[in-house]
Each structure stands twice: as structure tokens, then as C-alpha cells.
Amino acid sequence: MAELQPAATHHHTVIFLHGRDSTAQEFMEEFFESQGSDDLTLSQSFPSTKWVFPTAPMITSSRFGCEMSQWFDMHSTEDPHEEENEQNLLPSIKRIQDIVAKEAAIVGPHNVVLAGISQGCATAIHALLSDNVRLGGFIGLCSWLPQSVAIKRAATEEAKRTPVLLCHSQDDEVINVRFGTELKDSLVAMGMEVAWKEYPNGGHWINEPLGIDDMVSFLEANNFA
């Protein structure tokens, strides 16, 4: 796990899950290189926020026959739903829920945002929806919703009150934007408040500067100012 402690008094926490075949430290360093239109990074924009970056476990890939950093084993990024009934998200879900509970005990659940990119987001949205708590927000980048039927049944009413920001670029070469649209539509169908931001470019990452600007606006709207 990697953490960035707040520069000012700790009032909020963002828990951000990296993508497949990455690490917490690697993702954190790259993430904080991204700047908004004011040339500020997210940590500079929110000095009272603690940033927590869990690291995914090393899990053997059934497709490639080697260990890799992933929240759960998956067969394909071209179609992340392929063989998804074999995907076991439960160990990572429990771990993330424990981290959320720890941070919520410090600053309160309404001051905690859960976030993730790619497979990290796919895991984090399950962790959110299956927990009986309303958080300050959820941010998802470049992702999809695995096992949608099961999670719709498991979703709690408290979790569904959490506001959501989803961002995806049309030129994402790893997870096609149509899977992000499916995620958005599924959450809206559950009755969640979802802000959808689609960018013409940015690839499988954060659009700069608009993506950072949109995250800043979302956090400010949810009392992270």
C-alpha cells in the first residue's frame, strides 16, 4: 500500500485502486503527475485529503500462466465479461471494505471517497455496492461492471445513495468506452446519481486537463473543498 498524507489537517480520505498489472506506488506517482487546467495536481487542490493506494495481490493468470498484480483473475480486456462467472472478486472486495471502514472511523463515511481505474474500479464498485454505507463519493475511470446481475441483487440502499463520477475516453485502447457506458447505465438503473464524462481522447488513463478538472469539481461538490 502507498499513502500520501495530507499537507493540512486531515478532513477527507480518497482510497484509489490501481489497474491490472500495476502497483500502488507506480500508480500513485503517475496519478499525481496529472494536472488540471490550473496546473495543480489533485493533492495540491485538496491539501486536507489523505490519499490511500492499496496494492493488488499477485494472482496467477489462468490465461497467461504467470503471476501478475490483479484484483481478480480475468481472461480478456478486449471483452472483460468473457468467462466472468469464473472471476472471484470476494477477497479483494473484503480487503477494500476493511480499508474503507478504517478510514471512515477516522473522518466519517461521508468524508471518504472510493475510486479506481480499470480493474481497480471494477473491484471498487463491487466493494461499494455490497457494503451497507453511503460514502462521500465514488470515482471510476476507464472501467466496466463485472457480474452485473449478481451485484444488482447484492447492492444495498445505503450504498446506492453514494454520488458517482465516471470518466472514459473514446480512444481507450484497453477497455472500450462501450463498457463504461454499460457501467453508467447499470448504476443509473439502480437509481444512483451518476455524472458521466466522456472525452474524445486520453486513452486508458486520465484526460488532461479536463479529467482532473472534472474530478476537482466532483470532489468540491461533495464537500471536499
Backbone as CSV, one residue per row, in Angstrom:
resi,resn,N_x,N_y,N_z,CA_x,CA_y,CA_z,C_x,C_y,C_z
1,MET,0.837,-1.201,0.000,0.000,0.000,0.000,0.868,1.246,0.000
2,ALA,0.417,2.267,-0.727,1.109,3.551,-0.719,0.137,4.615,-0.208
3,GLU,0.662,5.594,0.487,-0.178,6.662,1.024,0.491,8.013,0.817
4,LEU,-0.337,9.027,0.622,0.136,10.408,0.641,-0.623,11.109,1.751
5,GLN,0.108,11.504,2.776,-0.528,12.150,3.917,-0.934,13.582,3.561
6,PRO,-1.994,14.099,4.188,-2.425,15.469,3.887,-1.410,16.504,4.330
7,ALA,-1.329,17.594,3.572,-0.416,18.682,3.920,-0.992,19.559,5.022
8,ALA,-2.321,19.517,5.171,-3.006,20.285,6.211,-3.761,19.304,7.115
9,THR,-4.598,19.819,7.996,-5.361,18.963,8.904,-6.206,17.966,8.117
10,HIS,-6.139,16.712,8.529,-6.809,15.621,7.816,-8.323,15.685,8.010
11,HIS,-9.047,15.986,6.906,-10.509,16.027,6.948,-11.162,15.000,6.034
12,HIS,-10.459,14.565,4.995,-11.041,13.668,3.996,-10.033,12.601,3.592
13,THR,-10.548,11.504,3.044,-9.696,10.431,2.526,-10.232,9.960,1.184
14,VAL,-9.328,9.771,0.224,-9.653,9.123,-1.046,-8.881,7.817,-1.113
15,ILE,-9.588,6.728,-1.345,-8.987,5.402,-1.499,-9.061,5.056,-2.979
16,PHE,-7.909,4.899,-3.634,-7.872,4.783,-5.102,-7.178,3.479,-5.506
17,LEU,-7.893,2.632,-6.236,-7.364,1.338,-6.663,-6.749,1.441,-8.060
18,HIS,-5.521,0.942,-8.195,-4.837,0.942,-9.480,-5.408,-0.139,-10.403
19,GLY,-4.935,-0.167,-11.630,-5.388,-1.143,-12.604,-4.571,-2.424,-12.578
20,ARG,-4.961,-3.347,-13.408,-4.288,-4.644,-13.526,-2.838,-4.463,-13.997
21,ASP,-1.949,-5.277,-13.451,-0.535,-5.286,-13.815,0.158,-3.973,-13.463
22,SER,-0.301,-3.346,-12.378,0.328,-2.128,-11.873,0.564,-2.325,-10.381
23,THR,1.060,-1.301,-9.710,1.244,-1.322,-8.260,0.781,0.005,-7.683
24,ALA,0.595,0.019,-6.370,0.155,1.241,-5.713,1.153,2.373,-5.918
25,GLN,2.430,2.095,-5.693,3.453,3.139,-5.789,3.550,3.676,-7.215
26,GLU,3.568,2.771,-8.180,3.659,3.182,-9.583,2.463,4.040,-9.982
27,PHE,1.275,3.588,-9.604,0.072,4.335,-9.964,0.034,5.692,-9.270
28,MET,0.376,5.733,-7.996,0.346,6.991,-7.257,1.261,8.028,-7.897
29,GLU,2.470,7.603,-8.253,3.425,8.546,-8.844,2.913,9.095,-10.176
30,GLU,2.367,8.227,-11.012,1.860,8.672,-12.309,0.598,9.512,-12.139
31,PHE,-0.246,9.108,-11.194,-1.504,9.813,-10.956,-1.256,11.267,-10.552
32,PHE,-0.287,11.474,-9.698,-0.024,12.833,-9.206,0.846,13.655,-10.154
33,GLU,1.161,13.109,-11.306,1.772,13.910,-12.363,0.705,14.620,-13.199
34,SER,-0.534,14.145,-13.128,-1.629,14.721,-13.929,-2.105,16.020,-13.310
35,GLN,-2.294,17.023,-14.167,-2.672,18.354,-13.689,-3.959,18.833,-14.358
36,GLY,-4.677,19.674,-13.624,-5.865,20.312,-14.159,-5.511,21.562,-14.945
37,SER,-6.522,22.282,-15.384,-6.278,23.472,-16.188,-5.621,24.591,-15.390
38,ASP,-5.614,24.465,-14.059,-4.929,25.439,-13.201,-3.497,25.018,-12.884
39,ASP,-3.026,23.947,-13.549,-1.671,23.405,-13.362,-1.465,22.789,-11.981
40,LEU,-2.544,22.490,-11.266,-2.443,21.857,-9.959,-2.765,20.376,-10.071
41,THR,-2.081,19.574,-9.257,-2.441,18.168,-9.133,-3.587,18.045,-8.127
42,LEU,-4.189,16.866,-8.045,-5.292,16.680,-7.103,-4.830,16.822,-5.655
43,SER,-3.626,16.374,-5.349,-3.142,16.522,-3.975,-2.921,17.989,-3.618
44,GLN,-2.511,18.789,-4.596,-2.340,20.222,-4.347,-3.688,20.929,-4.205
45,SER,-4.689,20.453,-4.937,-6.023,21.066,-4.874,-6.738,20.753,-3.567
46,PHE,-6.368,19.613,-2.936,-7.060,19.192,-1.713,-6.038,18.863,-0.625
47,PRO,-5.454,19.895,0.001,-4.374,19.677,0.976,-4.819,18.984,2.258
48,SER,-6.130,18.946,2.521,-6.624,18.292,3.739,-7.020,16.835,3.499
49,THR,-6.729,16.324,2.310,-7.121,14.968,1.941,-5.949,14.001,2.033
50,LYS,-6.197,12.867,2.660,-5.261,11.748,2.682,-5.570,10.846,1.493
51,TRP,-4.552,10.431,0.763,-4.724,9.574,-0.410,-4.158,8.197,-0.100
52,VAL,-4.988,7.176,-0.241,-4.613,5.804,0.079,-4.675,4.974,-1.204
53,PHE,-3.579,4.283,-1.506,-3.490,3.477,-2.726,-3.163,2.028,-2.350
54,PRO,-4.172,1.177,-2.242,-3.903,-0.233,-1.963,-3.210,-0.903,-3.157
55,THR,-2.455,-1.958,-2.873,-1.810,-2.738,-3.925,-2.545,-4.057,-4.113
56,ALA,-2.818,-4.411,-5.348,-3.481,-5.677,-5.644,-2.545,-6.846,-5.354
57,PRO,-3.101,-8.006,-5.020,-2.261,-9.185,-4.780,-1.704,-9.752,-6.081
58,MET,-0.695,-10.580,-5.954,-0.161,-11.315,-7.097,-0.993,-12.590,-7.262
59,ILE,-1.694,-12.683,-8.376,-2.591,-13.809,-8.645,-2.177,-14.449,-9.966
60,THR,-2.169,-15.765,-9.999,-1.802,-16.470,-11.228,-2.857,-16.243,-12.301
61,SER,-2.423,-15.817,-13.464,-3.314,-15.635,-14.603,-3.561,-16.984,-15.266
62,SER,-4.830,-17.388,-15.297,-5.153,-18.675,-15.920,-4.898,-18.633,-17.420
63,ARG,-4.971,-17.454,-18.004,-4.755,-17.345,-19.452,-3.270,-17.357,-19.804
64,PHE,-2.459,-16.643,-19.018,-1.044,-16.482,-19.362,-0.115,-17.393,-18.555
65,GLY,-0.644,-18.039,-17.512,0.149,-18.990,-16.752,1.261,-18.383,-15.930
66,CYS,1.105,-17.146,-15.528,2.114,-16.487,-14.694,1.414,-15.619,-13.662
67,GLU,2.145,-15.272,-12.616,1.586,-14.395,-11.595,1.628,-12.947,-12.068
68,MET,0.574,-12.207,-11.769,0.560,-10.787,-12.083,-0.277,-10.057,-11.048
69,SER,0.002,-8.789,-10.920,-0.733,-7.945,-9.985,-2.138,-7.703,-10.525
70,GLN,-3.146,-8.258,-9.838,-4.523,-8.064,-10.272,-5.470,-8.278,-9.090
71,TRP,-6.557,-7.560,-9.129,-7.542,-7.652,-8.047,-8.325,-8.954,-8.131
72,PHE,-8.481,-9.461,-9.336,-9.081,-10.779,-9.574,-8.602,-11.241,-10.939
73,ASP,-8.595,-12.543,-11.145,-8.142,-13.069,-12.429,-9.232,-12.855,-13.479
74,MET,-8.815,-12.403,-14.646,-9.762,-12.189,-15.745,-9.137,-12.696,-17.032
75,HIS,-9.976,-13.042,-17.975,-9.493,-13.671,-19.197,-9.080,-12.668,-20.261
76,SER,-9.815,-11.549,-20.373,-9.613,-10.661,-21.520,-9.966,-9.228,-21.164
77,THR,-9.201,-8.287,-21.719,-9.591,-6.882,-21.620,-10.385,-6.449,-22.855
78,GLU,-10.209,-7.184,-23.959,-10.999,-6.872,-25.157,-12.486,-7.054,-24.871
79,ASP,-12.818,-8.107,-24.119,-14.174,-8.311,-23.623,-14.063,-8.729,-22.163
80,PRO,-14.101,-7.760,-21.247,-13.896,-8.087,-19.833,-14.976,-8.986,-19.243
81,HIS,-16.098,-9.154,-19.969,-17.148,-10.056,-19.485,-16.864,-11.518,-19.830
82,GLU,-15.855,-11.773,-20.655,-15.563,-13.139,-21.072,-15.176,-14.000,-19.860
83,GLU,-15.876,-15.109,-19.715,-15.644,-16.045,-18.613,-15.735,-15.378,-17.244
84,GLU,-16.591,-14.366,-17.117,-16.619,-13.618,-15.863,-17.250,-14.399,-14.715
85,ASN,-17.972,-15.462,-15.008,-18.503,-16.281,-13.919,-17.395,-16.965,-13.131
86,GLU,-16.192,-17.035,-13.724,-15.049,-17.627,-13.037,-14.271,-16.600,-12.213
87,GLN,-14.635,-15.346,-12.320,-13.903,-14.294,-11.620,-14.307,-14.256,-10.145
88,ASN,-13.323,-14.284,-9.264,-13.578,-14.254,-7.827,-13.142,-12.905,-7.258
89,LEU,-14.097,-12.018,-7.089,-13.804,-10.687,-6.575,-13.826,-10.616,-5.051
90,LEU,-14.356,-11.641,-4.398,-14.660,-11.530,-2.975,-13.465,-11.197,-2.076
91,PRO,-12.298,-11.839,-2.250,-11.181,-11.479,-1.359,-10.783,-10.008,-1.455
92,SER,-10.736,-9.475,-2.680,-10.363,-8.063,-2.839,-11.465,-7.147,-2.330
93,ILE,-12.723,-7.528,-2.530,-13.836,-6.724,-2.019,-13.738,-6.580,-0.506
94,LYS,-13.526,-7.697,0.177,-13.435,-7.666,1.643,-12.273,-6.793,2.096
95,ARG,-11.152,-6.906,1.422,-9.979,-6.105,1.804,-10.257,-4.613,1.645
96,ILE,-10.884,-4.233,0.547,-11.176,-2.816,0.310,-12.215,-2.312,1.299
97,GLN,-13.199,-3.111,1.603,-14.197,-2.702,2.591,-13.565,-2.485,3.960
98,ASP,-12.580,-3.278,4.311,-11.866,-3.088,5.586,-11.109,-1.758,5.594
99,ILE,-10.491,-1.411,4.467,-9.770,-0.136,4.375,-10.754,1.033,4.461
100,VAL,-11.882,0.908,3.785,-12.925,1.947,3.849,-13.388,2.132,5.292
101,ALA,-13.647,1.033,5.984,-14.118,1.119,7.369,-13.086,1.796,8.271
102,LYS,-11.819,1.497,8.048,-10.750,2.108,8.851,-10.705,3.617,8.646
103,GLU,-10.767,4.056,7.385,-10.724,5.494,7.110,-12.006,6.194,7.551
104,ALA,-13.152,5.511,7.390,-14.433,6.093,7.810,-14.478,6.297,9.316
105,ALA,-13.798,5.425,10.066,-13.751,5.584,11.519,-12.971,6.821,11.927
106,ILE,-12.089,7.293,11.046,-11.260,8.469,11.349,-11.963,9.763,10.954
107,VAL,-12.500,9.813,9.720,-13.052,11.078,9.207,-14.555,11.029,8.965
108,GLY,-15.181,9.871,9.134,-16.605,9.733,8.859,-16.828,9.252,7.440
109,PRO,-17.821,8.381,7.202,-18.033,7.818,5.868,-18.337,8.852,4.797
110,HIS,-19.003,9.954,5.165,-19.337,10.983,4.173,-18.107,11.758,3.712
111,ASN,-16.997,11.579,4.408,-15.753,12.246,4.032,-14.749,11.287,3.392
112,VAL,-15.240,10.120,2.989,-14.411,9.125,2.298,-14.934,8.950,0.867
113,VAL,-14.022,8.992,-0.087,-14.351,8.692,-1.486,-13.591,7.435,-1.889
114,LEU,-14.301,6.511,-2.505,-13.688,5.303,-3.044,-13.560,5.474,-4.550
115,ALA,-12.429,5.078,-5.098,-12.172,5.313,-6.515,-11.328,4.186,-7.094
116,GLY,-11.296,4.121,-8.427,-10.470,3.120,-9.076,-10.391,3.355,-10.567
117,ILE,-9.359,2.798,-11.168,-9.193,2.853,-12.614,-9.173,1.431,-13.147
118,SER,-9.859,1.199,-14.257,-9.864,-0.079,-14.949,-10.317,-1.197,-14.007
119,GLN,-9.507,-2.269,-13.845,-9.912,-3.362,-12.967,-10.055,-2.899,-11.518
120,GLY,-9.308,-1.860,-11.153,-9.455,-1.295,-9.816,-10.829,-0.716,-9.589
121,CYS,-11.371,-0.041,-10.586,-12.729,0.496,-10.493,-13.753,-0.635,-10.462
122,ALA,-13.546,-1.651,-11.315,-14.471,-2.785,-11.350,-14.577,-3.459,-9.985
123,THR,-13.458,-3.523,-9.283,-13.442,-4.093,-7.939,-14.064,-3.140,-6.931
124,ALA,-13.699,-1.871,-7.031,-14.157,-0.879,-6.060,-15.674,-0.686,-6.106
125,ILE,-16.278,-0.756,-7.298,-17.728,-0.553,-7.366,-18.453,-1.715,-6.704
126,HIS,-17.899,-2.920,-6.802,-18.479,-4.061,-6.078,-18.318,-3.871,-4.568
127,ALA,-17.143,-3.393,-4.156,-16.913,-3.159,-2.730,-17.883,-2.121,-2.187
128,LEU,-18.135,-1.090,-2.960,-19.087,-0.064,-2.540,-20.493,-0.622,-2.444
129,LEU,-20.968,-1.214,-3.526,-22.379,-1.592,-3.615,-22.767,-2.686,-2.623
130,SER,-21.826,-3.555,-2.274,-22.149,-4.647,-1.361,-21.923,-4.284,0.101
131,ASP,-21.542,-3.035,0.368,-21.345,-2.557,1.732,-22.532,-1.687,2.116
132,ASN,-22.927,-1.750,3.360,-24.122,-1.020,3.796,-23.735,0.361,4.332
133,VAL,-23.148,1.192,3.443,-22.706,2.521,3.859,-22.782,3.481,2.679
134,ARG,-23.149,4.714,2.972,-23.126,5.768,1.965,-21.825,6.534,2.132
135,LEU,-21.018,6.553,1.095,-19.768,7.294,1.137,-19.942,8.697,0.560
136,GLY,-18.878,9.487,0.686,-18.924,10.842,0.147,-18.958,10.877,-1.365
137,GLY,-18.475,9.801,-1.994,-18.494,9.744,-3.450,-17.763,8.518,-3.955
138,PHE,-17.955,8.263,-5.243,-17.247,7.189,-5.934,-16.774,7.734,-7.271
139,ILE,-15.496,7.490,-7.613,-14.933,7.925,-8.894,-14.417,6.690,-9.637
140,GLY,-14.876,6.521,-10.877,-14.439,5.395,-11.689,-13.898,5.857,-13.023
141,LEU,-12.733,5.336,-13.397,-12.082,5.703,-14.653,-11.906,4.472,-15.530
142,CYS,-12.265,4.581,-16.811,-11.882,3.586,-17.830,-12.281,2.168,-17.438
143,SER,-13.539,1.933,-17.095,-13.855,0.650,-16.497,-15.141,0.030,-17.021
144,TRP,-15.621,-0.955,-16.252,-16.815,-1.724,-16.623,-17.417,-2.307,-15.350
145,LEU,-18.564,-2.973,-15.479,-19.213,-3.597,-14.323,-19.234,-5.106,-14.504
146,PRO,-18.367,-5.824,-13.796,-18.400,-7.287,-13.890,-19.577,-7.862,-13.110
147,GLN,-20.051,-9.016,-13.557,-21.099,-9.753,-12.845,-22.251,-8.835,-12.437
148,SER,-22.788,-8.138,-13.431,-23.774,-7.092,-13.159,-25.048,-7.626,-12.517
149,VAL,-25.506,-8.784,-12.917,-26.748,-9.327,-12.351,-26.579,-9.593,-10.858
150,ALA,-25.451,-10.194,-10.485,-25.206,-10.518,-9.083,-25.080,-9.267,-8.226
151,ILE,-24.357,-8.255,-8.711,-24.155,-7.071,-7.882,-25.418,-6.229,-7.787
152,LYS,-26.258,-6.265,-8.813,-27.543,-5.553,-8.711,-28.392,-6.143,-7.594
153,ARG,-28.338,-7.473,-7.443,-29.098,-8.119,-6.369,-28.504,-7.815,-5.004
154,ALA,-27.175,-7.696,-4.945,-26.493,-7.517,-3.664,-26.433,-6.062,-3.210
155,ALA,-26.658,-5.119,-4.112,-26.478,-3.694,-3.788,-27.395,-3.252,-2.655
156,THR,-26.831,-2.514,-1.701,-27.609,-2.024,-0.564,-28.166,-0.634,-0.863
157,GLU,-29.247,-0.296,-0.204,-29.874,1.008,-0.420,-28.969,2.142,0.048
158,GLU,-28.246,1.937,1.141,-27.340,2.974,1.625,-26.225,3.232,0.616
159,ALA,-25.643,2.175,0.094,-24.554,2.334,-0.879,-25.035,3.062,-2.125
160,LYS,-26.251,2.795,-2.544,-26.774,3.401,-3.772,-27.020,4.897,-3.632
161,ARG,-26.921,5.421,-2.424,-27.066,6.865,-2.201,-25.741,7.601,-2.433
162,THR,-24.674,6.866,-2.654,-23.367,7.468,-2.893,-23.316,8.104,-4.284
163,PRO,-22.972,9.387,-4.408,-22.847,10.014,-5.741,-21.646,9.469,-6.500
164,VAL,-21.784,9.384,-7.822,-20.777,8.722,-8.652,-20.318,9.640,-9.788
165,LEU,-19.019,9.617,-10.056,-18.441,10.234,-11.256,-17.736,9.141,-12.049
166,LEU,-18.112,8.994,-13.322,-17.469,8.041,-14.219,-16.851,8.789,-15.390
167,CYS,-15.600,8.474,-15.700,-14.876,9.125,-16.789,-14.306,8.058,-17.727
168,HIS,-14.420,8.305,-19.036,-13.918,7.333,-20.008,-13.600,8.074,-21.303
169,SER,-12.513,7.690,-21.942,-12.141,8.309,-23.217,-12.554,7.422,-24.384
170,GLN,-12.961,8.067,-25.466,-13.424,7.333,-26.640,-12.305,6.541,-27.302
171,ASP,-11.055,6.953,-27.102,-9.933,6.251,-27.732,-9.244,5.279,-26.769
172,ASP,-9.953,4.872,-25.709,-9.386,3.906,-24.765,-9.087,2.607,-25.511
173,GLU,-7.815,2.233,-25.541,-7.381,1.075,-26.315,-7.406,-0.215,-25.510
174,VAL,-7.698,-0.134,-24.224,-7.714,-1.317,-23.362,-9.139,-1.752,-23.031
175,ILE,-9.922,-0.850,-22.452,-11.331,-1.111,-22.141,-12.181,-0.183,-23.000
176,ASN,-12.864,-0.756,-23.977,-13.660,0.050,-24.896,-14.686,0.892,-24.144
177,VAL,-14.906,2.101,-24.620,-15.806,3.036,-23.941,-17.224,2.484,-23.811
178,ARG,-17.602,1.537,-24.669,-18.966,0.992,-24.569,-19.173,0.248,-23.247
179,PHE,-18.077,-0.299,-22.692,-18.198,-0.969,-21.397,-18.374,0.051,-20.271
180,GLY,-17.769,1.220,-20.428,-18.001,2.293,-19.469,-19.429,2.785,-19.519
181,THR,-19.986,2.869,-20.726,-21.384,3.267,-20.880,-22.306,2.245,-20.229
182,GLU,-21.981,0.963,-20.381,-22.769,-0.090,-19.726,-22.740,0.072,-18.208
183,LEU,-21.554,0.369,-17.670,-21.422,0.595,-16.231,-22.318,1.746,-15.799
184,LYS,-22.239,2.845,-16.524,-23.066,4.016,-16.202,-24.549,3.663,-16.232
185,ASP,-24.986,3.005,-17.303,-26.402,2.665,-17.450,-26.870,1.730,-16.339
186,SER,-26.010,0.805,-15.938,-26.364,-0.132,-14.874,-26.551,0.590,-13.541
187,LEU,-25.656,1.530,-13.233,-25.772,2.267,-11.975,-26.992,3.181,-11.976
188,VAL,-27.252,3.820,-13.114,-28.449,4.666,-13.230,-29.703,3.823,-13.045
189,ALA,-29.718,2.631,-13.621,-30.878,1.739,-13.488,-31.108,1.324,-12.037
190,MET,-30.036,1.332,-11.228,-30.174,1.030,-9.797,-30.697,2.232,-9.011
191,GLY,-30.799,3.368,-9.677,-31.270,4.578,-9.008,-30.169,5.458,-8.469
192,MET,-28.928,5.221,-8.904,-27.818,6.023,-8.403,-27.677,7.332,-9.177
193,GLU,-27.110,8.310,-8.505,-26.816,9.616,-9.110,-25.442,9.523,-9.771
194,VAL,-25.418,9.546,-11.111,-24.184,9.318,-11.843,-23.876,10.482,-12.775
195,ALA,-22.686,11.044,-12.638,-22.184,12.035,-13.601,-21.270,11.298,-14.569
196,TRP,-21.564,11.381,-15.866,-20.802,10.671,-16.896,-20.012,11.675,-17.716
197,LYS,-18.693,11.477,-17.790,-17.821,12.343,-18.561,-17.096,11.508,-19.610
198,GLU,-17.364,11.816,-20.884,-16.747,11.084,-21.988,-15.878,12.053,-22.786
199,TYR,-14.631,11.667,-23.009,-13.675,12.542,-23.669,-13.265,11.948,-25.019
200,PRO,-12.959,12.786,-25.992,-12.537,12.252,-27.295,-11.178,11.568,-27.243
201,ASN,-10.329,11.965,-26.304,-9.002,11.354,-26.216,-8.540,11.286,-24.769
202,GLY,-7.476,10.556,-24.584,-6.948,10.338,-23.238,-6.496,8.908,-23.043
203,GLY,-6.928,8.025,-23.967,-6.525,6.634,-23.877,-7.023,5.964,-22.615
204,HIS,-6.258,4.977,-22.159,-6.624,4.232,-20.944,-6.003,4.924,-19.733
205,TRP,-6.386,6.168,-19.554,-5.805,6.981,-18.480,-6.736,8.144,-18.205
206,ILE,-6.197,9.166,-17.602,-6.961,10.350,-17.222,-6.793,11.416,-18.295
207,ASN,-7.879,11.926,-18.808,-7.785,13.032,-19.756,-7.229,14.259,-19.025
208,GLU,-6.234,14.885,-19.648,-5.687,16.124,-19.073,-5.932,17.286,-20.025
209,PRO,-6.413,18.418,-19.502,-6.678,18.664,-18.082,-8.132,18.393,-17.668
210,LEU,-9.020,18.080,-18.646,-10.455,18.039,-18.347,-10.811,16.988,-17.310
211,GLY,-10.166,15.817,-17.381,-10.478,14.769,-16.418,-10.148,15.178,-14.993
212,ILE,-9.014,15.851,-14.827,-8.648,16.354,-13.497,-9.631,17.441,-13.067
213,ASP,-9.966,18.343,-13.970,-10.941,19.386,-13.642,-12.267,18.786,-13.189
214,ASP,-12.710,17.730,-13.881,-13.994,17.108,-13.533,-13.934,16.430,-12.173
215,MET,-12.794,15.830,-11.849,-12.652,15.229,-10.523,-12.624,16.299,-9.434
216,VAL,-11.952,17.402,-9.705,-11.928,18.508,-8.742,-13.347,19.024,-8.501
217,SER,-14.082,19.248,-9.569,-15.459,19.746,-9.439,-16.326,18.771,-8.665
218,PHE,-16.164,17.479,-8.938,-16.948,16.458,-8.248,-16.626,16.443,-6.756
219,LEU,-15.353,16.469,-6.413,-14.976,16.451,-5.009,-15.430,17.723,-4.300
220,GLU,-15.297,18.853,-4.957,-15.755,20.110,-4.340,-17.270,20.090,-4.119
221,ALA,-18.012,19.533,-5.072,-19.470,19.452,-4.943,-19.883,18.528,-3.793
222,ASN,-18.969,17.641,-3.390,-19.260,16.711,-2.304,-18.438,17.040,-1.060
223,ASN,-18.240,18.361,-0.863,-17.701,18.912,0.390,-16.237,18.564,0.645
224,PHE,-15.457,18.410,-0.429,-14.028,18.191,-0.265,-13.236,19.483,-0.399
225,ALA,-13.885,20.609,-0.492,-13.179,21.876,-0.658,-12.378,22.219,0.590
